[in-house]
Amino acid sequence: MKEILQTIILNLVDNKEAVEIKEINNNEKSITFEVKVAESDMGKIIGRQGRLAKSIRTVMKSVAGKEQKRVSVEFIG
């Protein structure tokens, strides 16, 4: 699951070295991903009015649904 998120994020940003994705297992059914990118790339990840961030979360929720898990994605500047 982390690889899918990483592929999406790396294709959106300019500064690929600054991307950090931390996976936090809350319990066996819930996962939180903290995505850290450079300040200059933050707007590209969030998109206009948060639409791109919402789309990324939707894709990740559908991937997690196939594994019977819950996922949340947090973007950190």
Distance bins in CASP14 RR format, pairs under 12 A and 6 or more apart:
PFRMAT RR
TARGET T0000
AUTHOR 0000-0000-0000
RMODE 2
METHOD distances of the structure
MODEL  1
1 7 0 0 0 0 0 1 0 0 0 0 0
1 8 0 0 0 0 0 1 0 0 0 0 0
1 21 0 0 0 0 0 1 0 0 0 0 0
1 23 0 0 0 0 1 0 0 0 0 0 0
1 25 0 0 0 0 0 1 0 0 0 0 0
1 31 1 0 0 1 0 0 0 0 0 0 0
1 32 0 0 0 0 0 1 0 0 0 0 0
1 33 0 0 0 0 1 0 0 0 0 0 0
1 59 0 0 0 0 0 1 0 0 0 0 0
1 60 1 0 0 1 0 0 0 0 0 0 0
1 61 0 0 0 0 0 1 0 0 0 0 0
1 62 0 0 0 0 0 1 0 0 0 0 0
1 63 1 0 1 0 0 0 0 0 0 0 0
1 64 1 0 0 1 0 0 0 0 0 0 0
1 65 0 0 0 0 1 0 0 0 0 0 0
1 66 0 0 0 0 1 0 0 0 0 0 0
1 67 1 0 0 1 0 0 0 0 0 0 0
1 69 1 0 0 1 0 0 0 0 0 0 0
1 70 0 0 0 0 0 1 0 0 0 0 0
1 71 1 0 0 1 0 0 0 0 0 0 0
1 73 0 0 0 0 0 1 0 0 0 0 0
2 8 0 0 0 0 0 1 0 0 0 0 0
2 9 0 0 0 0 0 1 0 0 0 0 0
2 19 0 0 0 0 0 1 0 0 0 0 0
2 20 0 0 0 0 0 1 0 0 0 0 0
2 21 1 0 0 1 0 0 0 0 0 0 0
2 22 0 0 0 0 1 0 0 0 0 0 0
2 23 1 0 1 0 0 0 0 0 0 0 0
2 24 0 0 0 0 0 1 0 0 0 0 0
2 25 0 0 0 0 0 1 0 0 0 0 0
2 31 0 0 0 0 1 0 0 0 0 0 0
2 32 0 0 0 0 0 1 0 0 0 0 0
2 33 1 0 0 1 0 0 0 0 0 0 0
2 34 0 0 0 0 0 1 0 0 0 0 0
2 35 0 0 0 0 0 1 0 0 0 0 0
2 60 0 0 0 0 1 0 0 0 0 0 0
2 63 0 0 0 0 0 1 0 0 0 0 0
2 64 0 0 0 0 0 1 0 0 0 0 0
2 71 0 0 0 0 0 1 0 0 0 0 0
2 73 0 0 0 0 0 1 0 0 0 0 0
3 9 0 0 0 0 0 1 0 0 0 0 0
3 10 0 0 0 0 0 1 0 0 0 0 0
3 21 0 0 0 0 1 0 0 0 0 0 0
3 23 0 0 0 0 0 1 0 0 0 0 0
3 33 0 0 0 0 0 1 0 0 0 0 0
3 60 0 0 0 0 0 1 0 0 0 0 0
3 63 0 0 0 0 0 1 0 0 0 0 0
4 10 0 0 0 0 0 1 0 0 0 0 0
4 11 0 0 0 0 0 1 0 0 0 0 0
4 21 0 0 0 0 0 1 0 0 0 0 0
4 33 0 0 0 0 0 1 0 0 0 0 0
4 56 0 0 0 0 0 1 0 0 0 0 0
4 59 1 0 0 1 0 0 0 0 0 0 0
4 60 1 0 0 1 0 0 0 0 0 0 0
4 61 0 0 0 0 0 1 0 0 0 0 0
4 62 0 0 0 0 0 1 0 0 0 0 0
4 63 1 0 1 0 0 0 0 0 0 0 0
4 64 0 0 0 0 1 0 0 0 0 0 0
4 66 0 0 0 0 0 1 0 0 0 0 0
4 67 0 0 0 0 0 1 0 0 0 0 0
4 71 0 0 0 0 0 1 0 0 0 0 0
4 73 0 0 0 0 0 1 0 0 0 0 0
5 11 0 0 0 0 0 1 0 0 0 0 0
5 12 0 0 0 0 0 1 0 0 0 0 0
5 19 0 0 0 0 0 1 0 0 0 0 0
5 20 0 0 0 0 0 1 0 0 0 0 0
5 21 1 0 0 1 0 0 0 0 0 0 0
5 22 0 0 0 0 0 1 0 0 0 0 0
5 23 0 0 0 0 1 0 0 0 0 0 0
5 31 0 0 0 0 0 1 0 0 0 0 0
5 32 0 0 0 0 0 1 0 0 0 0 0
5 33 1 0 1 0 0 0 0 0 0 0 0
5 34 0 0 0 0 0 1 0 0 0 0 0
5 35 1 0 0 1 0 0 0 0 0 0 0
5 45 0 0 0 0 0 1 0 0 0 0 0
5 56 1 0 0 1 0 0 0 0 0 0 0
5 57 0 0 0 0 1 0 0 0 0 0 0
5 59 0 0 0 0 1 0 0 0 0 0 0
5 60 1 0 0 1 0 0 0 0 0 0 0
5 61 0 0 0 0 0 1 0 0 0 0 0
5 63 0 0 0 0 1 0 0 0 0 0 0
5 64 0 0 0 0 0 1 0 0 0 0 0
5 71 0 0 0 0 1 0 0 0 0 0 0
5 72 0 0 0 0 0 1 0 0 0 0 0
5 73 1 0 0 1 0 0 0 0 0 0 0
5 74 0 0 0 0 0 1 0 0 0 0 0
5 75 0 0 0 0 0 1 0 0 0 0 0
6 12 0 0 0 0 0 1 0 0 0 0 0
6 13 0 0 0 0 0 1 0 0 0 0 0
6 16 0 0 0 0 0 1 0 0 0 0 0
6 19 1 0 0 1 0 0 0 0 0 0 0
6 20 0 0 0 0 0 1 0 0 0 0 0
6 21 1 0 1 0 0 0 0 0 0 0 0
6 22 0 0 0 0 0 1 0 0 0 0 0
6 23 0 0 0 0 0 1 0 0 0 0 0
6 33 0 0 0 0 1 0 0 0 0 0 0
6 35 0 0 0 0 1 0 0 0 0 0 0
6 37 0 0 0 0 0 1 0 0 0 0 0
6 56 0 0 0 0 0 1 0 0 0 0 0
6 60 0 0 0 0 0 1 0 0 0 0 0
6 73 0 0 0 0 0 1 0 0 0 0 0
7 13 0 0 0 0 0 1 0 0 0 0 0
7 16 0 0 0 0 0 1 0 0 0 0 0
7 19 0 0 0 0 0 1 0 0 0 0 0
7 21 0 0 0 0 0 1 0 0 0 0 0
7 56 0 0 0 0 0 1 0 0 0 0 0
7 59 0 0 0 0 0 1 0 0 0 0 0
7 60 0 0 0 0 0 1 0 0 0 0 0
7 63 0 0 0 0 0 1 0 0 0 0 0
8 19 0 0 0 0 0 1 0 0 0 0 0
8 21 0 0 0 0 0 1 0 0 0 0 0
8 33 0 0 0 0 0 1 0 0 0 0 0
8 35 0 0 0 0 1 0 0 0 0 0 0
8 37 0 0 0 0 0 1 0 0 0 0 0
8 44 0 0 0 0 0 1 0 0 0 0 0
8 45 0 0 0 0 1 0 0 0 0 0 0
8 52 0 0 0 0 1 0 0 0 0 0 0
8 53 0 0 0 0 0 1 0 0 0 0 0
8 55 0 0 0 0 1 0 0 0 0 0 0
8 56 1 0 1 0 0 0 0 0 0 0 0
8 57 0 0 0 0 0 1 0 0 0 0 0
8 58 0 0 0 0 0 1 0 0 0 0 0
8 59 1 0 0 1 0 0 0 0 0 0 0
8 60 0 0 0 0 1 0 0 0 0 0 0
8 63 0 0 0 0 0 1 0 0 0 0 0
8 73 0 0 0 0 1 0 0 0 0 0 0
9 15 0 0 0 0 0 1 0 0 0 0 0
9 16 0 0 0 0 1 0 0 0 0 0 0
9 18 0 0 0 0 0 1 0 0 0 0 0
9 19 1 0 1 0 0 0 0 0 0 0 0
9 20 0 0 0 0 1 0 0 0 0 0 0
9 21 1 0 0 1 0 0 0 0 0 0 0
9 33 0 0 0 0 1 0 0 0 0 0 0
9 34 0 0 0 0 0 1 0 0 0 0 0
9 35 1 0 0 1 0 0 0 0 0 0 0
9 36 0 0 0 0 1 0 0 0 0 0 0
9 37 1 0 0 1 0 0 0 0 0 0 0
9 38 0 0 0 0 0 1 0 0 0 0 0
9 41 0 0 0 0 1 0 0 0 0 0 0
9 42 0 0 0 0 0 1 0 0 0 0 0
9 44 0 0 0 0 1 0 0 0 0 0 0
9 45 1 0 0 1 0 0 0 0 0 0 0
9 46 0 0 0 0 0 1 0 0 0 0 0
9 52 0 0 0 0 0 1 0 0 0 0 0
9 53 0 0 0 0 0 1 0 0 0 0 0
9 56 1 0 0 1 0 0 0 0 0 0 0
9 59 0 0 0 0 0 1 0 0 0 0 0
9 60 0 0 0 0 0 1 0 0 0 0 0
9 73 0 0 0 0 1 0 0 0 0 0 0
9 75 0 0 0 0 1 0 0 0 0 0 0
10 16 1 0 1 0 0 0 0 0 0 0 0
10 17 0 0 0 0 0 1 0 0 0 0 0
10 18 0 0 0 0 0 1 0 0 0 0 0
10 19 1 0 0 1 0 0 0 0 0 0 0
10 20 0 0 0 0 0 1 0 0 0 0 0
10 21 0 0 0 0 1 0 0 0 0 0 0
10 35 0 0 0 0 0 1 0 0 0 0 0
10 37 0 0 0 0 1 0 0 0 0 0 0
10 41 0 0 0 0 0 1 0 0 0 0 0
10 44 0 0 0 0 0 1 0 0 0 0 0
10 45 0 0 0 0 0 1 0 0 0 0 0
11 19 0 0 0 0 0 1 0 0 0 0 0
11 41 0 0 0 0 0 1 0 0 0 0 0
11 44 0 0 0 0 0 1 0 0 0 0 0
11 45 0 0 0 0 0 1 0 0 0 0 0
11 52 0 0 0 0 0 1 0 0 0 0 0
11 56 0 0 0 0 0 1 0 0 0 0 0
12 19 0 0 0 0 1 0 0 0 0 0 0
12 35 0 0 0 0 0 1 0 0 0 0 0
12 37 0 0 0 0 1 0 0 0 0 0 0
12 38 0 0 0 0 0 1 0 0 0 0 0
12 41 1 0 0 1 0 0 0 0 0 0 0
12 42 0 0 0 0 0 1 0 0 0 0 0
12 43 0 0 0 0 1 0 0 0 0 0 0
12 44 1 0 1 0 0 0 0 0 0 0 0
12 45 1 0 1 0 0 0 0 0 0 0 0
12 46 0 0 0 0 0 1 0 0 0 0 0
12 47 0 0 0 0 1 0 0 0 0 0 0
12 52 1 0 0 1 0 0 0 0 0 0 0
12 53 0 0 0 0 0 1 0 0 0 0 0
12 55 0 0 0 0 0 1 0 0 0 0 0
12 56 0 0 0 0 1 0 0 0 0 0 0
12 75 0 0 0 0 0 1 0 0 0 0 0
13 19 1 0 0 1 0 0 0 0 0 0 0
13 20 0 0 0 0 0 1 0 0 0 0 0
13 21 0 0 0 0 0 1 0 0 0 0 0
13 35 0 0 0 0 0 1 0 0 0 0 0
13 36 0 0 0 0 0 1 0 0 0 0 0
13 37 1 0 1 0 0 0 0 0 0 0 0
13 38 1 0 0 1 0 0 0 0 0 0 0
13 39 0 0 0 0 0 1 0 0 0 0 0
13 40 0 0 0 0 1 0 0 0 0 0 0
13 41 1 0 1 0 0 0 0 0 0 0 0
13 42 0 0 0 0 1 0 0 0 0 0 0
13 43 0 0 0 0 1 0 0 0 0 0 0
13 44 1 0 0 1 0 0 0 0 0 0 0
13 45 1 0 0 1 0 0 0 0 0 0 0
13 46 0 0 0 0 0 1 0 0 0 0 0
13 52 0 0 0 0 0 1 0 0 0 0 0
13 75 0 0 0 0 0 1 0 0 0 0 0
13 77 0 0 0 0 0 1 0 0 0 0 0
14 37 0 0 0 0 1 0 0 0 0 0 0
14 38 1 0 0 1 0 0 0 0 0 0 0
14 39 0 0 0 0 0 1 0 0 0 0 0
14 40 1 0 0 1 0 0 0 0 0 0 0
14 41 1 0 1 0 0 0 0 0 0 0 0
14 42 0 0 0 0 0 1 0 0 0 0 0
14 43 0 0 0 0 0 1 0 0 0 0 0
14 44 1 0 0 1 0 0 0 0 0 0 0
14 45 0 0 0 0 0 1 0 0 0 0 0
15 36 0 0 0 0 0 1 0 0 0 0 0
15 37 1 0 0 1 0 0 0 0 0 0 0
15 38 1 0 1 0 0 0 0 0 0 0 0
15 39 0 0 0 0 1 0 0 0 0 0 0
15 40 1 0 0 1 0 0 0 0 0 0 0
15 41 1 0 1 0 0 0 0 0 0 0 0
15 42 0 0 0 0 0 1 0 0 0 0 0
15 44 0 0 0 0 0 1 0 0 0 0 0
15 45 0 0 0 0 0 1 0 0 0 0 0
15 77 0 0 0 0 0 1 0 0 0 0 0
16 37 0 0 0 0 1 0 0 0 0 0 0
16 38 0 0 0 0 1 0 0 0 0 0 0
16 41 0 0 0 0 1 0 0 0 0 0 0
17 36 0 0 0 0 0 1 0 0 0 0 0
17 37 0 0 0 0 0 1 0 0 0 0 0
17 38 0 0 0 0 1 0 0 0 0 0 0
17 41 0 0 0 0 0 1 0 0 0 0 0
18 35 0 0 0 0 0 1 0 0 0 0 0
18 36 1 0 0 1 0 0 0 0 0 0 0
18 37 1 0 1 0 0 0 0 0 0 0 0
18 38 1 1 0 0 0 0 0 0 0 0 0
18 39 0 0 0 0 1 0 0 0 0 0 0
18 40 0 0 0 0 1 0 0 0 0 0 0
18 41 1 0 0 1 0 0 0 0 0 0 0
18 42 0 0 0 0 0 1 0 0 0 0 0
18 45 0 0 0 0 0 1 0 0 0 0 0
18 76 0 0 0 0 0 1 0 0 0 0 0
18 77 0 0 0 0 1 0 0 0 0 0 0
19 33 0 0 0 0 0 1 0 0 0 0 0
19 34 0 0 0 0 0 1 0 0 0 0 0
19 35 1 0 0 1 0 0 0 0 0 0 0
19 36 1 0 0 1 0 0 0 0 0 0 0
19 37 1 0 1 0 0 0 0 0 0 0 0
19 38 0 0 0 0 1 0 0 0 0 0 0
19 41 0 0 0 0 1 0 0 0 0 0 0
19 42 0 0 0 0 0 1 0 0 0 0 0
19 44 0 0 0 0 0 1 0 0 0 0 0
19 45 0 0 0 0 1 0 0 0 0 0 0
19 75 0 0 0 0 0 1 0 0 0 0 0
19 76 0 0 0 0 0 1 0 0 0 0 0
19 77 0 0 0 0 0 1 0 0 0 0 0
20 33 0 0 0 0 0 1 0 0 0 0 0
20 34 1 0 0 1 0 0 0 0 0 0 0
20 35 1 0 0 1 0 0 0 0 0 0 0
20 36 1 0 1 0 0 0 0 0 0 0 0
20 37 1 0 0 1 0 0 0 0 0 0 0
20 38 0 0 0 0 0 1 0 0 0 0 0
20 41 0 0 0 0 0 1 0 0 0 0 0
20 75 0 0 0 0 0 1 0 0 0 0 0
20 76 0 0 0 0 1 0 0 0 0 0 0
20 77 0 0 0 0 0 1 0 0 0 0 0
21 31 0 0 0 0 0 1 0 0 0 0 0
21 32 0 0 0 0 0 1 0 0 0 0 0
21 33 1 0 1 0 0 0 0 0 0 0 0
21 34 1 0 0 1 0 0 0 0 0 0 0
21 35 1 0 1 0 0 0 0 0 0 0 0
21 36 1 0 0 1 0 0 0 0 0 0 0
21 37 0 0 0 0 1 0 0 0 0 0 0
21 45 0 0 0 0 0 1 0 0 0 0 0
21 56 0 0 0 0 0 1 0 0 0 0 0
21 60 0 0 0 0 0 1 0 0 0 0 0
21 73 0 0 0 0 1 0 0 0 0 0 0
21 74 0 0 0 0 0 1 0 0 0 0 0
21 75 0 0 0 0 0 1 0 0 0 0 0
21 76 0 0 0 0 0 1 0 0 0 0 0
22 31 0 0 0 0 0 1 0 0 0 0 0
22 32 0 0 0 0 1 0 0 0 0 0 0
22 33 1 0 0 1 0 0 0 0 0 0 0
22 34 1 0 1 0 0 0 0 0 0 0 0
22 35 0 0 0 0 1 0 0 0 0 0 0
22 36 1 0 0 1 0 0 0 0 0 0 0
22 73 0 0 0 0 0 1 0 0 0 0 0
22 74 0 0 0 0 1 0 0 0 0 0 0
22 75 0 0 0 0 0 1 0 0 0 0 0
22 76 0 0 0 0 1 0 0 0 0 0 0
23 30 0 0 0 0 0 1 0 0 0 0 0
23 31 1 0 0 1 0 0 0 0 0 0 0
23 32 1 0 0 1 0 0 0 0 0 0 0
23 33 1 0 1 0 0 0 0 0 0 0 0
23 34 0 0 0 0 1 0 0 0 0 0 0
23 35 0 0 0 0 0 1 0 0 0 0 0
23 60 0 0 0 0 0 1 0 0 0 0 0
23 64 0 0 0 0 0 1 0 0 0 0 0
23 69 0 0 0 0 0 1 0 0 0 0 0
23 71 0 0 0 0 1 0 0 0 0 0 0
23 72 0 0 0 0 0 1 0 0 0 0 0
23 73 0 0 0 0 0 1 0 0 0 0 0
23 74 0 0 0 0 0 1 0 0 0 0 0
24 30 0 0 0 0 1 0 0 0 0 0 0
24 31 1 0 0 1 0 0 0 0 0 0 0
24 32 1 0 1 0 0 0 0 0 0 0 0
24 33 1 0 0 1 0 0 0 0 0 0 0
24 34 1 0 0 1 0 0 0 0 0 0 0
24 35 0 0 0 0 0 1 0 0 0 0 0
24 71 0 0 0 0 0 1 0 0 0 0 0
24 72 0 0 0 0 1 0 0 0 0 0 0
24 73 0 0 0 0 0 1 0 0 0 0 0
24 74 0 0 0 0 1 0 0 0 0 0 0
25 31 1 0 1 0 0 0 0 0 0 0 0
25 32 0 0 0 0 1 0 0 0 0 0 0
25 33 0 0 0 0 0 1 0 0 0 0 0
25 69 0 0 0 0 1 0 0 0 0 0 0
25 70 0 0 0 0 0 1 0 0 0 0 0
25 71 0 0 0 0 0 1 0 0 0 0 0
26 32 1 0 1 0 0 0 0 0 0 0 0
26 33 0 0 0 0 0 1 0 0 0 0 0
26 69 0 0 0 0 0 1 0 0 0 0 0
26 70 0 0 0 0 1 0 0 0 0 0 0
26 71 0 0 0 0 1 0 0 0 0 0 0
26 72 0 0 0 0 1 0 0 0 0 0 0
27 69 0 0 0 0 1 0 0 0 0 0 0
27 70 0 0 0 0 1 0 0 0 0 0 0
28 67 0 0 0 0 0 1 0 0 0 0 0
28 68 0 0 0 0 0 1 0 0 0 0 0
28 69 0 0 0 0 1 0 0 0 0 0 0
28 70 0 0 0 0 0 1 0 0 0 0 0
29 64 0 0 0 0 1 0 0 0 0 0 0
29 65 0 0 0 0 0 1 0 0 0 0 0
29 67 0 0 0 0 1 0 0 0 0 0 0
29 68 1 0 0 1 0 0 0 0 0 0 0
29 69 1 0 1 0 0 0 0 0 0 0 0
29 70 1 0 0 1 0 0 0 0 0 0 0
29 71 0 0 0 0 1 0 0 0 0 0 0
30 61 0 0 0 0 0 1 0 0 0 0 0
30 64 0 0 0 0 1 0 0 0 0 0 0
30 65 0 0 0 0 0 1 0 0 0 0 0
30 67 0 0 0 0 0 1 0 0 0 0 0
30 68 0 0 0 0 0 1 0 0 0 0 0
30 69 1 0 0 1 0 0 0 0 0 0 0
30 70 1 0 1 0 0 0 0 0 0 0 0
30 71 1 0 0 1 0 0 0 0 0 0 0
30 72 1 0 0 1 0 0 0 0 0 0 0
31 60 0 0 0 0 1 0 0 0 0 0 0
31 61 0 0 0 0 0 1 0 0 0 0 0
31 63 0 0 0 0 0 1 0 0 0 0 0
31 64 1 0 0 1 0 0 0 0 0 0 0
31 65 0 0 0 0 0 1 0 0 0 0 0
31 67 0 0 0 0 1 0 0 0 0 0 0
31 68 0 0 0 0 0 1 0 0 0 0 0
31 69 1 0 0 1 0 0 0 0 0 0 0
31 70 1 0 0 1 0 0 0 0 0 0 0
31 71 1 0 1 0 0 0 0 0 0 0 0
31 72 1 0 0 1 0 0 0 0 0 0 0
31 73 0 0 0 0 1 0 0 0 0 0 0
31 74 0 0 0 0 0 1 0 0 0 0 0
32 57 0 0 0 0 0 1 0 0 0 0 0
32 60 0 0 0 0 0 1 0 0 0 0 0
32 64 0 0 0 0 0 1 0 0 0 0 0
32 69 0 0 0 0 0 1 0 0 0 0 0
32 70 0 0 0 0 1 0 0 0 0 0 0
32 71 1 0 0 1 0 0 0 0 0 0 0
32 72 1 0 1 0 0 0 0 0 0 0 0
32 73 1 0 0 1 0 0 0 0 0 0 0
32 74 1 0 0 1 0 0 0 0 0 0 0
32 75 0 0 0 0 0 1 0 0 0 0 0
32 76 0 0 0 0 0 1 0 0 0 0 0
33 56 0 0 0 0 1 0 0 0 0 0 0
33 57 0 0 0 0 1 0 0 0 0 0 0
33 59 0 0 0 0 0 1 0 0 0 0 0
33 60 1 0 0 1 0 0 0 0 0 0 0
33 61 0 0 0 0 0 1 0 0 0 0 0
33 63 0 0 0 0 0 1 0 0 0 0 0
33 64 0 0 0 0 0 1 0 0 0 0 0
33 69 0 0 0 0 0 1 0 0 0 0 0
33 70 0 0 0 0 0 1 0 0 0 0 0
33 71 1 0 0 1 0 0 0 0 0 0 0
33 72 1 0 0 1 0 0 0 0 0 0 0
33 73 1 0 1 0 0 0 0 0 0 0 0
33 74 1 0 0 1 0 0 0 0 0 0 0
33 75 0 0 0 0 1 0 0 0 0 0 0
33 76 0 0 0 0 0 1 0 0 0 0 0
34 71 0 0 0 0 0 1 0 0 0 0 0
34 72 0 0 0 0 1 0 0 0 0 0 0
34 73 0 0 0 0 1 0 0 0 0 0 0
34 74 1 0 1 0 0 0 0 0 0 0 0
34 75 0 0 0 0 1 0 0 0 0 0 0
34 76 1 0 1 0 0 0 0 0 0 0 0
34 77 0 0 0 0 0 1 0 0 0 0 0
35 41 0 0 0 0 0 1 0 0 0 0 0
35 42 0 0 0 0 0 1 0 0 0 0 0
35 45 1 0 0 1 0 0 0 0 0 0 0
35 46 0 0 0 0 0 1 0 0 0 0 0
35 53 0 0 0 0 1 0 0 0 0 0 0
35 56 0 0 0 0 1 0 0 0 0 0 0
35 57 0 0 0 0 0 1 0 0 0 0 0
35 60 0 0 0 0 0 1 0 0 0 0 0
35 72 0 0 0 0 0 1 0 0 0 0 0
35 73 1 0 0 1 0 0 0 0 0 0 0
35 74 1 0 0 1 0 0 0 0 0 0 0
35 75 1 0 1 0 0 0 0 0 0 0 0
35 76 1 0 0 1 0 0 0 0 0 0 0
35 77 0 0 0 0 1 0 0 0 0 0 0
36 42 0 0 0 0 1 0 0 0 0 0 0
36 45 0 0 0 0 0 1 0 0 0 0 0
36 73 0 0 0 0 0 1 0 0 0 0 0
36 74 0 0 0 0 1 0 0 0 0 0 0
36 75 0 0 0 0 1 0 0 0 0 0 0
36 76 1 0 1 0 0 0 0 0 0 0 0
36 77 1 0 0 1 0 0 0 0 0 0 0
37 43 0 0 0 0 1 0 0 0 0 0 0
37 44 0 0 0 0 1 0 0 0 0 0 0
37 45 1 0 1 0 0 0 0 0 0 0 0
37 46 0 0 0 0 1 0 0 0 0 0 0
37 53 0 0 0 0 0 1 0 0 0 0 0
37 56 0 0 0 0 0 1 0 0 0 0 0
37 74 0 0 0 0 0 1 0 0 0 0 0
37 75 1 0 0 1 0 0 0 0 0 0 0
37 76 1 0 0 1 0 0 0 0 0 0 0
37 77 1 0 0 1 0 0 0 0 0 0 0
38 44 0 0 0 0 1 0 0 0 0 0 0
38 45 0 0 0 0 1 0 0 0 0 0 0
38 75 0 0 0 0 0 1 0 0 0 0 0
38 76 0 0 0 0 0 1 0 0 0 0 0
38 77 1 0 0 1 0 0 0 0 0 0 0
39 45 0 0 0 0 0 1 0 0 0 0 0
39 46 0 0 0 0 0 1 0 0 0 0 0
39 75 0 0 0 0 0 1 0 0 0 0 0
39 76 0 0 0 0 0 1 0 0 0 0 0
39 77 1 0 0 1 0 0 0 0 0 0 0
40 77 0 0 0 0 0 1 0 0 0 0 0
41 47 0 0 0 0 0 1 0 0 0 0 0
41 52 0 0 0 0 0 1 0 0 0 0 0
41 75 0 0 0 0 0 1 0 0 0 0 0
41 76 0 0 0 0 0 1 0 0 0 0 0
41 77 0 0 0 0 1 0 0 0 0 0 0
42 50 0 0 0 0 0 1 0 0 0 0 0
42 52 0 0 0 0 0 1 0 0 0 0 0
42 53 0 0 0 0 1 0 0 0 0 0 0
42 75 1 0 0 1 0 0 0 0 0 0 0
42 76 0 0 0 0 1 0 0 0 0 0 0
42 77 1 0 1 0 0 0 0 0 0 0 0
43 49 0 0 0 0 0 1 0 0 0 0 0
43 50 0 0 0 0 1 0 0 0 0 0 0
43 51 0 0 0 0 0 1 0 0 0 0 0
43 52 0 0 0 0 1 0 0 0 0 0 0
43 53 0 0 0 0 1 0 0 0 0 0 0
43 75 0 0 0 0 1 0 0 0 0 0 0
43 77 0 0 0 0 1 0 0 0 0 0 0
44 50 0 0 0 0 0 1 0 0 0 0 0
44 52 1 0 0 1 0 0 0 0 0 0 0
44 53 0 0 0 0 0 1 0 0 0 0 0
44 56 0 0 0 0 0 1 0 0 0 0 0
44 75 0 0 0 0 0 1 0 0 0 0 0
44 77 0 0 0 0 0 1 0 0 0 0 0
45 51 0 0 0 0 0 1 0 0 0 0 0
45 52 1 0 0 1 0 0 0 0 0 0 0
45 53 1 0 0 1 0 0 0 0 0 0 0
45 54 0 0 0 0 0 1 0 0 0 0 0
45 55 0 0 0 0 0 1 0 0 0 0 0
45 56 1 0 0 1 0 0 0 0 0 0 0
45 57 0 0 0 0 0 1 0 0 0 0 0
45 73 0 0 0 0 0 1 0 0 0 0 0
45 74 0 0 0 0 0 1 0 0 0 0 0
45 75 1 0 1 0 0 0 0 0 0 0 0
45 76 0 0 0 0 0 1 0 0 0 0 0
45 77 0 0 0 0 1 0 0 0 0 0 0
46 52 1 0 0 1 0 0 0 0 0 0 0
46 53 1 0 1 0 0 0 0 0 0 0 0
46 54 0 0 0 0 1 0 0 0 0 0 0
46 55 0 0 0 0 0 1 0 0 0 0 0
46 56 0 0 0 0 1 0 0 0 0 0 0
46 57 0 0 0 0 0 1 0 0 0 0 0
46 73 0 0 0 0 0 1 0 0 0 0 0
46 74 0 0 0 0 0 1 0 0 0 0 0
46 75 1 0 0 1 0 0 0 0 0 0 0
46 76 0 0 0 0 0 1 0 0 0 0 0
46 77 0 0 0 0 1 0 0 0 0 0 0
47 53 1 0 0 1 0 0 0 0 0 0 0
47 54 0 0 0 0 1 0 0 0 0 0 0
47 55 0 0 0 0 1 0 0 0 0 0 0
47 56 0 0 0 0 1 0 0 0 0 0 0
47 75 0 0 0 0 0 1 0 0 0 0 0
48 54 0 0 0 0 0 1 0 0 0 0 0
48 55 0 0 0 0 0 1 0 0 0 0 0
49 55 0 0 0 0 0 1 0 0 0 0 0
50 56 0 0 0 0 1 0 0 0 0 0 0
50 57 0 0 0 0 1 0 0 0 0 0 0
50 58 0 0 0 0 0 1 0 0 0 0 0
50 75 0 0 0 0 1 0 0 0 0 0 0
51 57 0 0 0 0 0 1 0 0 0 0 0
51 58 0 0 0 0 0 1 0 0 0 0 0
52 58 0 0 0 0 0 1 0 0 0 0 0
52 59 0 0 0 0 0 1 0 0 0 0 0
52 73 0 0 0 0 0 1 0 0 0 0 0
52 75 0 0 0 0 0 1 0 0 0 0 0
53 59 0 0 0 0 0 1 0 0 0 0 0
53 60 0 0 0 0 0 1 0 0 0 0 0
53 72 0 0 0 0 0 1 0 0 0 0 0
53 73 1 0 0 1 0 0 0 0 0 0 0
53 74 0 0 0 0 1 0 0 0 0 0 0
53 75 1 0 0 1 0 0 0 0 0 0 0
53 76 0 0 0 0 0 1 0 0 0 0 0
54 60 0 0 0 0 0 1 0 0 0 0 0
54 61 0 0 0 0 0 1 0 0 0 0 0
54 73 0 0 0 0 1 0 0 0 0 0 0
54 75 0 0 0 0 0 1 0 0 0 0 0
55 61 0 0 0 0 0 1 0 0 0 0 0
55 62 0 0 0 0 0 1 0 0 0 0 0
55 73 0 0 0 0 0 1 0 0 0 0 0
56 62 0 0 0 0 0 1 0 0 0 0 0
56 63 0 0 0 0 0 1 0 0 0 0 0
56 71 0 0 0 0 0 1 0 0 0 0 0
56 72 0 0 0 0 0 1 0 0 0 0 0
56 73 1 0 0 1 0 0 0 0 0 0 0
56 74 0 0 0 0 0 1 0 0 0 0 0
56 75 0 0 0 0 1 0 0 0 0 0 0
57 63 0 0 0 0 0 1 0 0 0 0 0
57 64 0 0 0 0 0 1 0 0 0 0 0
57 70 0 0 0 0 0 1 0 0 0 0 0
57 71 0 0 0 0 1 0 0 0 0 0 0
57 72 1 0 0 1 0 0 0 0 0 0 0
57 73 1 0 1 0 0 0 0 0 0 0 0
57 74 0 0 0 0 1 0 0 0 0 0 0
57 75 0 0 0 0 1 0 0 0 0 0 0
58 64 0 0 0 0 0 1 0 0 0 0 0
58 65 0 0 0 0 0 1 0 0 0 0 0
58 71 0 0 0 0 0 1 0 0 0 0 0
58 72 0 0 0 0 0 1 0 0 0 0 0
58 73 0 0 0 0 1 0 0 0 0 0 0
59 65 0 0 0 0 0 1 0 0 0 0 0
59 66 0 0 0 0 0 1 0 0 0 0 0
59 71 0 0 0 0 0 1 0 0 0 0 0
59 73 0 0 0 0 1 0 0 0 0 0 0
60 66 0 0 0 0 0 1 0 0 0 0 0
60 67 0 0 0 0 0 1 0 0 0 0 0
60 69 0 0 0 0 0 1 0 0 0 0 0
60 70 0 0 0 0 0 1 0 0 0 0 0
60 71 1 0 1 0 0 0 0 0 0 0 0
60 72 0 0 0 0 1 0 0 0 0 0 0
60 73 1 0 1 0 0 0 0 0 0 0 0
60 74 0 0 0 0 0 1 0 0 0 0 0
61 67 0 0 0 0 0 1 0 0 0 0 0
61 69 0 0 0 0 1 0 0 0 0 0 0
61 70 1 0 0 1 0 0 0 0 0 0 0
61 71 1 0 1 0 0 0 0 0 0 0 0
61 72 0 0 0 0 1 0 0 0 0 0 0
61 73 0 0 0 0 1 0 0 0 0 0 0
62 69 0 0 0 0 0 1 0 0 0 0 0
62 70 0 0 0 0 0 1 0 0 0 0 0
62 71 0 0 0 0 1 0 0 0 0 0 0
63 69 0 0 0 0 1 0 0 0 0 0 0
63 70 0 0 0 0 0 1 0 0 0 0 0
63 71 1 0 0 1 0 0 0 0 0 0 0
63 73 0 0 0 0 0 1 0 0 0 0 0
64 70 1 0 0 1 0 0 0 0 0 0 0
64 71 1 1 0 0 0 0 0 0 0 0 0
64 72 0 0 0 0 1 0 0 0 0 0 0
64 73 0 0 0 0 0 1 0 0 0 0 0
65 71 0 0 0 0 1 0 0 0 0 0 0
END
